[in-house]
Amino acid sequence: MLAEKTLYIVQQFEKQGRRLVQGRQMDFKTADEAIKRAERDAGRAAGVIAVQQTVDTETGEVLEEPIILAQYGDVPMGISGD
């Protein structure tokens, strides 16, 4: 039996010179909490993204493609599905 869990993650991005680098990453219990945090962080970070991801808690394997819940500012190419 699969031990799966849905994660709601907010990832911030910061500028280092011309590059975008990952900043703080936070986990939330619900999609709504993650979206609200991403909205609040939008003015403080170069970019921020909230995603929903389902993983197997035993293996750590990602079971499905992440779903973008919210995105603000600059995020690295490929993360937002471009």
PyMOL Python script that loads the backbone (N, CA, C, O; Angstrom):
from pymol import cmd

cmd.read_pdbstr("""\
ATOM      1  N   MET A   1       0.843  -1.195   0.000  1.00  0.00           N
ATOM      2  CA  MET A   1       0.000   0.000   0.000  1.00  0.00           C
ATOM      3  C   MET A   1       0.887   1.257   0.000  1.00  0.00           C
ATOM      4  O   MET A   1       1.905   1.334   0.688  1.00  0.00           O
ATOM      5  N   LEU A   2       0.461   2.209  -0.783  1.00  0.00           N
ATOM      6  CA  LEU A   2       1.222   3.452  -0.908  1.00  0.00           C
ATOM      7  C   LEU A   2       0.927   4.376   0.271  1.00  0.00           C
ATOM      8  O   LEU A   2      -0.227   4.595   0.640  1.00  0.00           O
ATOM      9  N   ALA A   3       1.996   4.908   0.847  1.00  0.00           N
ATOM     10  CA  ALA A   3       1.840   5.896   1.916  1.00  0.00           C
ATOM     11  C   ALA A   3       2.060   7.263   1.280  1.00  0.00           C
ATOM     12  O   ALA A   3       3.178   7.778   1.265  1.00  0.00           O
ATOM     13  N   GLU A   4       0.996   7.839   0.759  1.00  0.00           N
ATOM     14  CA  GLU A   4       1.182   9.110   0.068  1.00  0.00           C
ATOM     15  C   GLU A   4       0.693  10.283   0.892  1.00  0.00           C
ATOM     16  O   GLU A   4      -0.218  10.169   1.713  1.00  0.00           O
ATOM     17  N   LYS A   5       1.329  11.410   0.644  1.00  0.00           N
ATOM     18  CA  LYS A   5       1.004  12.629   1.366  1.00  0.00           C
ATOM     19  C   LYS A   5       1.047  13.785   0.378  1.00  0.00           C
ATOM     20  O   LYS A   5       1.925  13.846  -0.483  1.00  0.00           O
ATOM     21  N   THR A   6       0.101  14.692   0.508  1.00  0.00           N
ATOM     22  CA  THR A   6       0.096  15.893  -0.323  1.00  0.00           C
ATOM     23  C   THR A   6       0.771  17.011   0.450  1.00  0.00           C
ATOM     24  O   THR A   6       0.398  17.320   1.582  1.00  0.00           O
ATOM     25  N   LEU A   7       1.767  17.608  -0.178  1.00  0.00           N
ATOM     26  CA  LEU A   7       2.507  18.704   0.435  1.00  0.00           C
ATOM     27  C   LEU A   7       2.109  20.016  -0.223  1.00  0.00           C
ATOM     28  O   LEU A   7       1.832  20.063  -1.421  1.00  0.00           O
ATOM     29  N   TYR A   8       2.084  21.065   0.561  1.00  0.00           N
ATOM     30  CA  TYR A   8       1.820  22.413   0.057  1.00  0.00           C
ATOM     31  C   TYR A   8       3.056  23.233   0.404  1.00  0.00           C
ATOM     32  O   TYR A   8       3.321  23.512   1.574  1.00  0.00           O
ATOM     33  N   ILE A   9       3.802  23.612  -0.615  1.00  0.00           N
ATOM     34  CA  ILE A   9       5.121  24.209  -0.420  1.00  0.00           C
ATOM     35  C   ILE A   9       5.156  25.615  -1.006  1.00  0.00           C
ATOM     36  O   ILE A   9       4.661  25.857  -2.107  1.00  0.00           O
ATOM     37  N   VAL A  10       5.745  26.531  -0.255  1.00  0.00           N
ATOM     38  CA  VAL A  10       6.023  27.872  -0.767  1.00  0.00           C
ATOM     39  C   VAL A  10       7.535  27.997  -0.894  1.00  0.00           C
ATOM     40  O   VAL A  10       8.270  27.788   0.072  1.00  0.00           O
ATOM     41  N   GLN A  11       7.991  28.340  -2.099  1.00  0.00           N
ATOM     42  CA  GLN A  11       9.424  28.508  -2.361  1.00  0.00           C
ATOM     43  C   GLN A  11       9.680  29.949  -2.760  1.00  0.00           C
ATOM     44  O   GLN A  11       9.083  30.460  -3.707  1.00  0.00           O
ATOM     45  N   GLN A  12      10.577  30.601  -2.027  1.00  0.00           N
ATOM     46  CA  GLN A  12      10.971  31.969  -2.375  1.00  0.00           C
ATOM     47  C   GLN A  12      12.218  31.922  -3.259  1.00  0.00           C
ATOM     48  O   GLN A  12      13.011  30.983  -3.192  1.00  0.00           O
ATOM     49  N   PHE A  13      12.372  32.947  -4.081  1.00  0.00           N
ATOM     50  CA  PHE A  13      13.561  33.101  -4.920  1.00  0.00           C
ATOM     51  C   PHE A  13      14.142  34.484  -4.702  1.00  0.00           C
ATOM     52  O   PHE A  13      13.411  35.469  -4.590  1.00  0.00           O
ATOM     53  N   GLU A  14      15.455  34.548  -4.644  1.00  0.00           N
ATOM     54  CA  GLU A  14      16.181  35.806  -4.456  1.00  0.00           C
ATOM     55  C   GLU A  14      17.113  36.032  -5.640  1.00  0.00           C
ATOM     56  O   GLU A  14      17.537  35.086  -6.304  1.00  0.00           O
ATOM     57  N   LYS A  15      17.425  37.295  -5.892  1.00  0.00           N
ATOM     58  CA  LYS A  15      18.389  37.618  -6.945  1.00  0.00           C
ATOM     59  C   LYS A  15      19.793  37.680  -6.351  1.00  0.00           C
ATOM     60  O   LYS A  15      20.024  38.316  -5.322  1.00  0.00           O
ATOM     61  N   GLN A  16      20.720  37.007  -7.022  1.00  0.00           N
ATOM     62  CA  GLN A  16      22.142  37.148  -6.709  1.00  0.00           C
ATOM     63  C   GLN A  16      22.789  37.605  -7.998  1.00  0.00           C
ATOM     64  O   GLN A  16      23.065  36.805  -8.892  1.00  0.00           O
ATOM     65  N   GLY A  17      23.027  38.902  -8.080  1.00  0.00           N
ATOM     66  CA  GLY A  17      23.477  39.457  -9.351  1.00  0.00           C
ATOM     67  C   GLY A  17      22.362  39.288 -10.363  1.00  0.00           C
ATOM     68  O   GLY A  17      21.246  39.763 -10.152  1.00  0.00           O
ATOM     69  N   ARG A  18      22.667  38.601 -11.477  1.00  0.00           N
ATOM     70  CA  ARG A  18      21.635  38.364 -12.489  1.00  0.00           C
ATOM     71  C   ARG A  18      20.928  37.032 -12.289  1.00  0.00           C
ATOM     72  O   ARG A  18      19.918  36.760 -12.939  1.00  0.00           O
ATOM     73  N   ARG A  19      21.445  36.207 -11.402  1.00  0.00           N
ATOM     74  CA  ARG A  19      20.883  34.868 -11.214  1.00  0.00           C
ATOM     75  C   ARG A  19      19.765  34.866 -10.185  1.00  0.00           C
ATOM     76  O   ARG A  19      19.755  35.660  -9.245  1.00  0.00           O
ATOM     77  N   LEU A  20      18.834  33.961 -10.386  1.00  0.00           N
ATOM     78  CA  LEU A  20      17.790  33.705  -9.389  1.00  0.00           C
ATOM     79  C   LEU A  20      18.201  32.465  -8.612  1.00  0.00           C
ATOM     80  O   LEU A  20      18.527  31.438  -9.208  1.00  0.00           O
ATOM     81  N   VAL A  21      18.189  32.551  -7.304  1.00  0.00           N
ATOM     82  CA  VAL A  21      18.543  31.403  -6.477  1.00  0.00           C
ATOM     83  C   VAL A  21      17.403  31.107  -5.507  1.00  0.00           C
ATOM     84  O   VAL A  21      16.624  31.991  -5.152  1.00  0.00           O
ATOM     85  N   GLN A  22      17.323  29.850  -5.089  1.00  0.00           N
ATOM     86  CA  GLN A  22      16.286  29.474  -4.146  1.00  0.00           C
ATOM     87  C   GLN A  22      16.535  30.137  -2.805  1.00  0.00           C
ATOM     88  O   GLN A  22      17.652  30.155  -2.288  1.00  0.00           O
ATOM     89  N   GLY A  23      15.465  30.677  -2.264  1.00  0.00           N
ATOM     90  CA  GLY A  23      15.517  31.245  -0.928  1.00  0.00           C
ATOM     91  C   GLY A  23      14.847  30.279   0.035  1.00  0.00           C
ATOM     92  O   GLY A  23      15.007  29.062  -0.067  1.00  0.00           O
ATOM     93  N   ARG A  24      14.113  30.829   0.949  1.00  0.00           N
ATOM     94  CA  ARG A  24      13.445  30.036   1.975  1.00  0.00           C
ATOM     95  C   ARG A  24      12.338  29.159   1.380  1.00  0.00           C
ATOM     96  O   ARG A  24      11.620  29.579   0.473  1.00  0.00           O
ATOM     97  N   GLN A  25      12.212  27.934   1.904  1.00  0.00           N
ATOM     98  CA  GLN A  25      11.123  27.040   1.514  1.00  0.00           C
ATOM     99  C   GLN A  25      10.331  26.688   2.767  1.00  0.00           C
ATOM    100  O   GLN A  25      10.903  26.370   3.809  1.00  0.00           O
ATOM    101  N   MET A  26       9.011  26.750   2.650  1.00  0.00           N
ATOM    102  CA  MET A  26       8.143  26.484   3.805  1.00  0.00           C
ATOM    103  C   MET A  26       7.045  25.506   3.428  1.00  0.00           C
ATOM    104  O   MET A  26       6.556  25.518   2.298  1.00  0.00           O
ATOM    105  N   ASP A  27       6.656  24.658   4.377  1.00  0.00           N
ATOM    106  CA  ASP A  27       5.564  23.702   4.179  1.00  0.00           C
ATOM    107  C   ASP A  27       4.324  24.175   4.923  1.00  0.00           C
ATOM    108  O   ASP A  27       4.411  24.742   6.012  1.00  0.00           O
ATOM    109  N   PHE A  28       3.163  23.929   4.309  1.00  0.00           N
ATOM    110  CA  PHE A  28       1.891  24.320   4.918  1.00  0.00           C
ATOM    111  C   PHE A  28       0.930  23.152   4.908  1.00  0.00           C
ATOM    112  O   PHE A  28       1.097  22.209   4.134  1.00  0.00           O
ATOM    113  N   LYS A  29      -0.087  23.211   5.774  1.00  0.00           N
ATOM    114  CA  LYS A  29      -1.055  22.116   5.905  1.00  0.00           C
ATOM    115  C   LYS A  29      -2.114  22.130   4.807  1.00  0.00           C
ATOM    116  O   LYS A  29      -2.652  21.084   4.442  1.00  0.00           O
ATOM    117  N   THR A  30      -2.411  23.318   4.283  1.00  0.00           N
ATOM    118  CA  THR A  30      -3.466  23.414   3.260  1.00  0.00           C
ATOM    119  C   THR A  30      -3.002  24.275   2.094  1.00  0.00           C
ATOM    120  O   THR A  30      -2.078  25.079   2.218  1.00  0.00           O
ATOM    121  N   ALA A  31      -3.662  24.088   0.966  1.00  0.00           N
ATOM    122  CA  ALA A  31      -3.378  24.892  -0.220  1.00  0.00           C
ATOM    123  C   ALA A  31      -3.659  26.364   0.068  1.00  0.00           C
ATOM    124  O   ALA A  31      -2.904  27.239  -0.356  1.00  0.00           O
ATOM    125  N   ASP A  32      -4.745  26.632   0.789  1.00  0.00           N
ATOM    126  CA  ASP A  32      -5.134  28.007   1.095  1.00  0.00           C
ATOM    127  C   ASP A  32      -4.052  28.727   1.905  1.00  0.00           C
ATOM    128  O   ASP A  32      -3.734  29.885   1.633  1.00  0.00           O
ATOM    129  N   GLU A  33      -3.488  28.034   2.901  1.00  0.00           N
ATOM    130  CA  GLU A  33      -2.407  28.637   3.707  1.00  0.00           C
ATOM    131  C   GLU A  33      -1.199  28.953   2.828  1.00  0.00           C
ATOM    132  O   GLU A  33      -0.588  30.013   2.963  1.00  0.00           O
ATOM    133  N   ALA A  34      -0.859  28.035   1.932  1.00  0.00           N
ATOM    134  CA  ALA A  34       0.307  28.242   1.058  1.00  0.00           C
ATOM    135  C   ALA A  34       0.087  29.422   0.118  1.00  0.00           C
ATOM    136  O   ALA A  34       0.988  30.237  -0.084  1.00  0.00           O
ATOM    137  N   ILE A  35      -1.105  29.513  -0.453  1.00  0.00           N
ATOM    138  CA  ILE A  35      -1.411  30.610  -1.376  1.00  0.00           C
ATOM    139  C   ILE A  35      -1.354  31.955  -0.649  1.00  0.00           C
ATOM    140  O   ILE A  35      -0.799  32.923  -1.169  1.00  0.00           O
ATOM    141  N   LYS A  36      -1.929  32.012   0.553  1.00  0.00           N
ATOM    142  CA  LYS A  36      -1.913  33.259   1.314  1.00  0.00           C
ATOM    143  C   LYS A  36      -0.489  33.677   1.671  1.00  0.00           C
ATOM    144  O   LYS A  36      -0.160  34.862   1.622  1.00  0.00           O
ATOM    145  N   ARG A  37       0.362  32.701   2.032  1.00  0.00           N
ATOM    146  CA  ARG A  37       1.747  33.035   2.364  1.00  0.00           C
ATOM    147  C   ARG A  37       2.488  33.533   1.118  1.00  0.00           C
ATOM    148  O   ARG A  37       3.261  34.488   1.200  1.00  0.00           O
ATOM    149  N   ALA A  38       2.259  32.902  -0.015  1.00  0.00           N
ATOM    150  CA  ALA A  38       2.903  33.335  -1.262  1.00  0.00           C
ATOM    151  C   ALA A  38       2.500  34.774  -1.591  1.00  0.00           C
ATOM    152  O   ALA A  38       3.332  35.576  -2.015  1.00  0.00           O
ATOM    153  N   GLU A  39       1.224  35.093  -1.394  1.00  0.00           N
ATOM    154  CA  GLU A  39       0.747  36.462  -1.642  1.00  0.00           C
ATOM    155  C   GLU A  39       1.475  37.454  -0.732  1.00  0.00           C
ATOM    156  O   GLU A  39       1.901  38.517  -1.184  1.00  0.00           O
ATOM    157  N   ARG A  40       1.618  37.105   0.553  1.00  0.00           N
ATOM    158  CA  ARG A  40       2.294  37.996   1.501  1.00  0.00           C
ATOM    159  C   ARG A  40       3.773  38.167   1.152  1.00  0.00           C
ATOM    160  O   ARG A  40       4.324  39.259   1.293  1.00  0.00           O
ATOM    161  N   ASP A  41       4.413  37.089   0.696  1.00  0.00           N
ATOM    162  CA  ASP A  41       5.843  37.139   0.392  1.00  0.00           C
ATOM    163  C   ASP A  41       6.155  37.802  -0.948  1.00  0.00           C
ATOM    164  O   ASP A  41       7.309  38.125  -1.229  1.00  0.00           O
ATOM    165  N   ALA A  42       5.137  38.004  -1.768  1.00  0.00           N
ATOM    166  CA  ALA A  42       5.357  38.523  -3.126  1.00  0.00           C
ATOM    167  C   ALA A  42       6.121  39.847  -3.131  1.00  0.00           C
ATOM    168  O   ALA A  42       6.929  40.089  -4.027  1.00  0.00           O
ATOM    169  N   GLY A  43       5.877  40.696  -2.153  1.00  0.00           N
ATOM    170  CA  GLY A  43       6.551  41.985  -2.110  1.00  0.00           C
ATOM    171  C   GLY A  43       7.937  41.944  -1.496  1.00  0.00           C
ATOM    172  O   GLY A  43       8.704  42.898  -1.622  1.00  0.00           O
ATOM    173  N   ARG A  44       8.264  40.842  -0.831  1.00  0.00           N
ATOM    174  CA  ARG A  44       9.536  40.748  -0.121  1.00  0.00           C
ATOM    175  C   ARG A  44      10.615  39.976  -0.869  1.00  0.00           C
ATOM    176  O   ARG A  44      11.806  40.190  -0.645  1.00  0.00           O
ATOM    177  N   ALA A  45      10.197  39.076  -1.759  1.00  0.00           N
ATOM    178  CA  ALA A  45      11.160  38.232  -2.478  1.00  0.00           C
ATOM    179  C   ALA A  45      11.145  38.616  -3.958  1.00  0.00           C
ATOM    180  O   ALA A  45      10.179  39.209  -4.439  1.00  0.00           O
ATOM    181  N   ALA A  46      12.215  38.276  -4.674  1.00  0.00           N
ATOM    182  CA  ALA A  46      12.258  38.532  -6.120  1.00  0.00           C
ATOM    183  C   ALA A  46      11.150  37.743  -6.811  1.00  0.00           C
ATOM    184  O   ALA A  46      10.568  38.193  -7.799  1.00  0.00           O
ATOM    185  N   GLY A  47      10.873  36.559  -6.271  1.00  0.00           N
ATOM    186  CA  GLY A  47       9.804  35.724  -6.795  1.00  0.00           C
ATOM    187  C   GLY A  47       9.377  34.738  -5.736  1.00  0.00           C
ATOM    188  O   GLY A  47      10.120  34.452  -4.797  1.00  0.00           O
ATOM    189  N   VAL A  48       8.172  34.221  -5.894  1.00  0.00           N
ATOM    190  CA  VAL A  48       7.665  33.221  -4.947  1.00  0.00           C
ATOM    191  C   VAL A  48       6.658  32.347  -5.678  1.00  0.00           C
ATOM    192  O   VAL A  48       5.900  32.817  -6.526  1.00  0.00           O
ATOM    193  N   ILE A  49       6.668  31.070  -5.330  1.00  0.00           N
ATOM    194  CA  ILE A  49       5.754  30.132  -5.967  1.00  0.00           C
ATOM    195  C   ILE A  49       5.174  29.216  -4.890  1.00  0.00           C
ATOM    196  O   ILE A  49       5.877  28.802  -3.968  1.00  0.00           O
ATOM    197  N   ALA A  50       3.884  28.905  -5.018  1.00  0.00           N
ATOM    198  CA  ALA A  50       3.237  27.944  -4.123  1.00  0.00           C
ATOM    199  C   ALA A  50       2.849  26.740  -4.966  1.00  0.00           C
ATOM    200  O   ALA A  50       2.200  26.885  -6.002  1.00  0.00           O
ATOM    201  N   VAL A  51       3.246  25.550  -4.524  1.00  0.00           N
ATOM    202  CA  VAL A  51       2.951  24.335  -5.276  1.00  0.00           C
ATOM    203  C   VAL A  51       2.327  23.279  -4.380  1.00  0.00           C
ATOM    204  O   VAL A  51       2.530  23.244  -3.167  1.00  0.00           O
ATOM    205  N   GLN A  52       1.558  22.420  -5.035  1.00  0.00           N
ATOM    206  CA  GLN A  52       0.989  21.239  -4.374  1.00  0.00           C
ATOM    207  C   GLN A  52       1.692  20.040  -4.978  1.00  0.00           C
ATOM    208  O   GLN A  52       1.786  19.926  -6.200  1.00  0.00           O
ATOM    209  N   GLN A  53       2.187  19.145  -4.136  1.00  0.00           N
ATOM    210  CA  GLN A  53       2.933  18.000  -4.620  1.00  0.00           C
ATOM    211  C   GLN A  53       2.570  16.770  -3.803  1.00  0.00           C
ATOM    212  O   GLN A  53       2.493  16.835  -2.576  1.00  0.00           O
ATOM    213  N   THR A  54       2.348  15.655  -4.477  1.00  0.00           N
ATOM    214  CA  THR A  54       2.042  14.403  -3.788  1.00  0.00           C
ATOM    215  C   THR A  54       3.270  13.508  -3.813  1.00  0.00           C
ATOM    216  O   THR A  54       3.840  13.246  -4.872  1.00  0.00           O
ATOM    217  N   VAL A  55       3.670  13.043  -2.641  1.00  0.00           N
ATOM    218  CA  VAL A  55       4.864  12.205  -2.525  1.00  0.00           C
ATOM    219  C   VAL A  55       4.541  10.919  -1.765  1.00  0.00           C
ATOM    220  O   VAL A  55       3.575  10.849  -1.005  1.00  0.00           O
ATOM    221  N   ASP A  56       5.380   9.899  -1.993  1.00  0.00           N
ATOM    222  CA  ASP A  56       5.332   8.662  -1.219  1.00  0.00           C
ATOM    223  C   ASP A  56       6.163   8.914   0.031  1.00  0.00           C
ATOM    224  O   ASP A  56       7.363   9.170  -0.059  1.00  0.00           O
ATOM    225  N   THR A  57       5.527   8.843   1.195  1.00  0.00           N
ATOM    226  CA  THR A  57       6.225   9.193   2.431  1.00  0.00           C
ATOM    227  C   THR A  57       7.306   8.181   2.794  1.00  0.00           C
ATOM    228  O   THR A  57       8.211   8.503   3.564  1.00  0.00           O
ATOM    229  N   GLU A  58       7.229   6.964   2.255  1.00  0.00           N
ATOM    230  CA  GLU A  58       8.244   5.955   2.571  1.00  0.00           C
ATOM    231  C   GLU A  58       9.492   6.101   1.714  1.00  0.00           C
ATOM    232  O   GLU A  58      10.608   5.942   2.207  1.00  0.00           O
ATOM    233  N   THR A  59       9.307   6.403   0.427  1.00  0.00           N
ATOM    234  CA  THR A  59      10.463   6.469  -0.484  1.00  0.00           C
ATOM    235  C   THR A  59      10.881   7.897  -0.809  1.00  0.00           C
ATOM    236  O   THR A  59      11.999   8.127  -1.270  1.00  0.00           O
ATOM    237  N   GLY A  60       9.978   8.874  -0.569  1.00  0.00           N
ATOM    238  CA  GLY A  60      10.263  10.250  -0.939  1.00  0.00           C
ATOM    239  C   GLY A  60      10.001  10.524  -2.408  1.00  0.00           C
ATOM    240  O   GLY A  60      10.193  11.645  -2.882  1.00  0.00           O
ATOM    241  N   GLU A  61       9.563   9.501  -3.130  1.00  0.00           N
ATOM    242  CA  GLU A  61       9.313   9.630  -4.566  1.00  0.00           C
ATOM    243  C   GLU A  61       8.133  10.563  -4.833  1.00  0.00           C
ATOM    244  O   GLU A  61       7.098  10.487  -4.170  1.00  0.00           O
ATOM    245  N   VAL A  62       8.313  11.446  -5.822  1.00  0.00           N
ATOM    246  CA  VAL A  62       7.228  12.338  -6.236  1.00  0.00           C
ATOM    247  C   VAL A  62       6.282  11.525  -7.107  1.00  0.00           C
ATOM    248  O   VAL A  62       6.703  10.936  -8.102  1.00  0.00           O
ATOM    249  N   LEU A  63       5.012  11.490  -6.741  1.00  0.00           N
ATOM    250  CA  LEU A  63       4.046  10.629  -7.414  1.00  0.00           C
ATOM    251  C   LEU A  63       3.330  11.292  -8.574  1.00  0.00           C
ATOM    252  O   LEU A  63       2.809  10.601  -9.450  1.00  0.00           O
ATOM    253  N   GLU A  64       3.292  12.605  -8.600  1.00  0.00           N
ATOM    254  CA  GLU A  64       2.656  13.290  -9.730  1.00  0.00           C
ATOM    255  C   GLU A  64       3.307  14.646  -9.924  1.00  0.00           C
ATOM    256  O   GLU A  64       3.991  15.159  -9.039  1.00  0.00           O
ATOM    257  N   GLU A  65       3.081  15.211 -11.092  1.00  0.00           N
ATOM    258  CA  GLU A  65       3.645  16.525 -11.394  1.00  0.00           C
ATOM    259  C   GLU A  65       3.128  17.552 -10.393  1.00  0.00           C
ATOM    260  O   GLU A  65       1.950  17.534 -10.038  1.00  0.00           O
ATOM    261  N   PRO A  66       4.007  18.449  -9.935  1.00  0.00           N
ATOM    262  CA  PRO A  66       3.550  19.503  -9.018  1.00  0.00           C
ATOM    263  C   PRO A  66       2.487  20.380  -9.681  1.00  0.00           C
ATOM    264  O   PRO A  66       2.534  20.635 -10.884  1.00  0.00           O
ATOM    265  N   ILE A  67       1.551  20.825  -8.888  1.00  0.00           N
ATOM    266  CA  ILE A  67       0.495  21.733  -9.364  1.00  0.00           C
ATOM    267  C   ILE A  67       0.812  23.115  -8.820  1.00  0.00           C
ATOM    268  O   ILE A  67       0.965  23.299  -7.613  1.00  0.00           O
ATOM    269  N   ILE A  68       0.909  24.092  -9.727  1.00  0.00           N
ATOM    270  CA  ILE A  68       1.199  25.466  -9.318  1.00  0.00           C
ATOM    271  C   ILE A  68      -0.086  26.096  -8.785  1.00  0.00           C
ATOM    272  O   ILE A  68      -1.093  26.188  -9.488  1.00  0.00           O
ATOM    273  N   LEU A  69      -0.025  26.526  -7.527  1.00  0.00           N
ATOM    274  CA  LEU A  69      -1.194  27.150  -6.898  1.00  0.00           C
ATOM    275  C   LEU A  69      -1.160  28.663  -7.052  1.00  0.00           C
ATOM    276  O   LEU A  69      -2.201  29.297  -7.224  1.00  0.00           O
ATOM    277  N   ALA A  70       0.039  29.244  -6.992  1.00  0.00           N
ATOM    278  CA  ALA A  70       0.198  30.697  -7.113  1.00  0.00           C
ATOM    279  C   ALA A  70       1.639  30.978  -7.499  1.00  0.00           C
ATOM    280  O   ALA A  70       2.548  30.227  -7.146  1.00  0.00           O
ATOM    281  N   GLN A  71       1.836  32.072  -8.229  1.00  0.00           N
ATOM    282  CA  GLN A  71       3.180  32.455  -8.637  1.00  0.00           C
ATOM    283  C   GLN A  71       3.247  33.970  -8.743  1.00  0.00           C
ATOM    284  O   GLN A  71       2.372  34.607  -9.329  1.00  0.00           O
ATOM    285  N   TYR A  72       4.308  34.537  -8.163  1.00  0.00           N
ATOM    286  CA  TYR A  72       4.485  35.992  -8.186  1.00  0.00           C
ATOM    287  C   TYR A  72       5.937  36.312  -8.493  1.00  0.00           C
ATOM    288  O   TYR A  72       6.844  35.597  -8.068  1.00  0.00           O
ATOM    289  N   GLY A  73       6.150  37.394  -9.234  1.00  0.00           N
ATOM    290  CA  GLY A  73       7.506  37.868  -9.488  1.00  0.00           C
ATOM    291  C   GLY A  73       8.287  36.944 -10.398  1.00  0.00           C
ATOM    292  O   GLY A  73       7.716  36.235 -11.227  1.00  0.00           O
ATOM    293  N   ASP A  74       9.613  36.960 -10.234  1.00  0.00           N
ATOM    294  CA  ASP A  74      10.512  36.179 -11.080  1.00  0.00           C
ATOM    295  C   ASP A  74      10.763  34.800 -10.485  1.00  0.00           C
ATOM    296  O   ASP A  74      11.175  34.669  -9.332  1.00  0.00           O
ATOM    297  N   VAL A  75      10.507  33.778 -11.291  1.00  0.00           N
ATOM    298  CA  VAL A  75      10.860  32.405 -10.894  1.00  0.00           C
ATOM    299  C   VAL A  75      11.681  31.801 -12.027  1.00  0.00           C
ATOM    300  O   VAL A  75      11.513  32.190 -13.182  1.00  0.00           O
ATOM    301  N   PRO A  76      12.572  30.851 -11.712  1.00  0.00           N
ATOM    302  CA  PRO A  76      13.415  30.274 -12.745  1.00  0.00           C
ATOM    303  C   PRO A  76      12.609  29.630 -13.881  1.00  0.00           C
ATOM    304  O   PRO A  76      11.516  29.106 -13.666  1.00  0.00           O
ATOM    305  N   MET A  77      13.172  29.683 -15.088  1.00  0.00           N
ATOM    306  CA  MET A  77      12.543  29.057 -16.249  1.00  0.00           C
ATOM    307  C   MET A  77      12.306  27.590 -15.965  1.00  0.00           C
ATOM    308  O   MET A  77      13.118  26.942 -15.304  1.00  0.00           O
ATOM    309  N   GLY A  78      11.197  27.062 -16.461  1.00  0.00           N
ATOM    310  CA  GLY A  78      10.912  25.646 -16.308  1.00  0.00           C
ATOM    311  C   GLY A  78      10.098  25.330 -15.069  1.00  0.00           C
ATOM    312  O   GLY A  78       9.402  24.315 -15.040  1.00  0.00           O
ATOM    313  N   ILE A  79      10.161  26.156 -14.060  1.00  0.00           N
ATOM    314  CA  ILE A  79       9.409  25.882 -12.835  1.00  0.00           C
ATOM    315  C   ILE A  79       7.925  26.138 -13.058  1.00  0.00           C
ATOM    316  O   ILE A  79       7.077  25.397 -12.561  1.00  0.00           O
ATOM    317  N   SER A  80       7.624  27.172 -13.794  1.00  0.00           N
ATOM    318  CA  SER A  80       6.212  27.534 -13.955  1.00  0.00           C
ATOM    319  C   SER A  80       5.594  26.891 -15.203  1.00  0.00           C
ATOM    320  O   SER A  80       4.526  27.304 -15.656  1.00  0.00           O
ATOM    321  N   GLY A  81       6.267  25.887 -15.747  1.00  0.00           N
ATOM    322  CA  GLY A  81       5.704  25.191 -16.885  1.00  0.00           C
ATOM    323  C   GLY A  81       6.017  25.841 -18.226  1.00  0.00           C
ATOM    324  O   GLY A  81       5.422  25.474 -19.239  1.00  0.00           O
ATOM    325  N   ASP A  82       6.961  26.820 -18.252  1.00  0.00           N
ATOM    326  CA  ASP A  82       7.302  27.413 -19.548  1.00  0.00           C
ATOM    327  C   ASP A  82       8.419  26.622 -20.188  1.00  0.00           C
ATOM    328  O   ASP A  82       8.859  26.954 -21.289  1.00  0.00           O
TER     329      ASP A  82
END
""", "prot")
cmd.dss("prot")
cmd.show_as("cartoon", "prot")
cmd.util.cbc("prot")
cmd.orient("prot")
